[in-house]
Amino acid sequence: MPYEQMPGNTHLVSVDIGPGWRAYQPAGLPGWDFLGVVCYHGVLGALALSWTSGAYALIVDGRVRFLDRATVDAAVLQAKVWSNYDPLV
């Protein structure tokens, strides 16, 4: 199965923290923490963090694509901020 392409806004990186990663990687892999779903330059997949190197990766059906650390750090931080967002406060 090829990487799923998302139309438009392919220059953006977005992260959704949570269990949605199982749609792209049905089972966990040894040595990885799965954090959620990432859209990285238009490609959707599971967002994972390597235990050994601390590198982020986009994983789809066991295929690993390493991602730029600074870009993903910023997207993860933004996802954490928005997940705690309460418009009534």
C-alpha positions as CSV (number, residue, x, y, z in Angstrom):
1,M,0.0,0.0,0.0
2,P,1.6,3.3,-1.0
3,Y,1.7,6.3,1.4
4,E,-1.6,8.0,1.4
5,Q,-1.4,11.5,-0.1
6,M,-3.5,14.3,1.3
7,P,-4.6,16.9,-1.2
8,G,-3.6,20.6,-0.8
9,N,-1.4,22.1,1.9
10,T,1.4,19.7,1.3
11,H,3.9,22.0,2.9
12,L,2.2,21.8,6.3
13,V,3.1,19.4,9.1
14,S,0.3,18.5,11.5
15,V,0.0,16.0,14.3
16,D,-3.0,14.4,16.1
17,I,-1.9,12.8,19.4
18,G,-3.8,9.7,20.2
19,P,-4.7,6.1,19.1
20,G,-5.5,6.9,15.5
21,W,-2.0,5.7,14.5
22,R,-3.4,2.1,14.4
23,A,-5.1,2.9,11.1
24,Y,-1.6,3.1,9.5
25,Q,0.4,0.7,11.6
26,P,-1.9,-2.0,13.1
27,A,0.6,-3.3,15.6
28,G,3.4,-1.6,17.5
29,L,7.0,-2.2,16.6
30,P,9.8,-3.1,19.0
31,G,11.8,0.0,19.9
32,W,9.2,2.6,19.0
33,D,6.6,4.6,21.0
34,F,3.6,5.5,18.8
35,L,2.3,8.9,19.5
36,G,-0.5,9.5,17.0
37,V,-1.0,10.4,13.4
38,V,1.2,12.8,11.4
39,C,0.6,14.5,8.1
40,Y,4.1,15.3,6.9
41,H,4.3,17.2,3.6
42,G,1.0,15.6,2.4
43,V,1.8,12.1,3.5
44,L,-0.3,10.5,6.3
45,G,0.9,7.8,8.7
46,A,1.6,6.8,12.3
47,L,3.9,9.1,14.2
48,A,6.5,7.2,16.2
49,L,9.5,8.0,18.4
50,S,12.5,5.8,18.4
51,W,13.7,4.6,21.8
52,T,17.3,4.4,20.8
53,S,17.9,7.5,18.7
54,G,15.1,9.8,19.8
55,A,14.2,10.3,16.1
56,Y,10.7,10.8,14.9
57,A,9.4,8.7,12.0
58,L,6.3,8.3,9.9
59,I,5.4,4.6,9.7
60,V,3.0,2.9,7.4
61,D,2.6,-0.8,7.4
62,G,6.1,-1.3,8.9
63,R,7.8,1.1,6.4
64,V,9.8,3.8,8.3
65,R,10.4,7.3,7.0
66,F,12.5,9.4,9.3
67,L,11.3,13.0,9.8
68,D,12.9,16.3,10.6
69,R,13.1,16.6,14.4
70,A,12.6,20.3,14.8
71,T,9.6,20.5,12.5
72,V,7.9,17.6,14.2
73,D,8.8,18.9,17.7
74,A,6.9,22.1,16.8
75,A,3.9,20.3,15.4
76,V,3.8,18.0,18.5
77,L,3.9,21.0,20.8
78,Q,1.1,22.7,18.9
79,A,-1.0,19.5,19.1
80,K,-0.5,19.3,22.8
81,V,-1.5,23.0,23.3
82,W,-4.6,22.6,21.2
83,S,-5.6,19.3,22.9
84,N,-5.8,21.2,26.2
85,Y,-7.6,24.2,24.6
86,D,-10.8,25.2,26.4
87,P,-12.6,28.2,24.7
88,L,-14.6,28.8,27.9
89,V,-11.6,29.5,30.1
